[in-house]
């Protein structure tokens, strides 16, 4: 089962952090069809948040067709977001951990690493879009 957490300093609302974490787990194959999400009561107890916040997140995931609530049983995953490249994730994760260790050794803190990664991903997306526009 997924363990949810909140980062109060990132500027993202609590319910959206829950939605994002569930989607990440679906993309990485951590959660798959038939898996149960933590109950609202479990999330409230572990994160010390309002039950309505958890309900709002689960409702959004339901509206997107990713999960479904079953009366008296809980909330269950309906579909995965993992792509066909999931098999390569383990090797890529090992390489990423090594890269993170090199970045920290070079003196980068977590915020600098996150900024570098986010900027690089955005640049790659923009380059891909330009290539696709040029090919069209």
Secondary structure, DSSP 4 states (H G I P E B T S, - for coil): -------TTSS--HHHHHHHHHHHHHHTTSS-TTPBPPPHHHHHHHHT--HHHHHHHHHHHHHTTSEEEETTTEEEE------GGGGGHHHHHHHHHHHHHHHHHTT--HHHHHHHHHHHHHHHHHHHHHHHHHH-
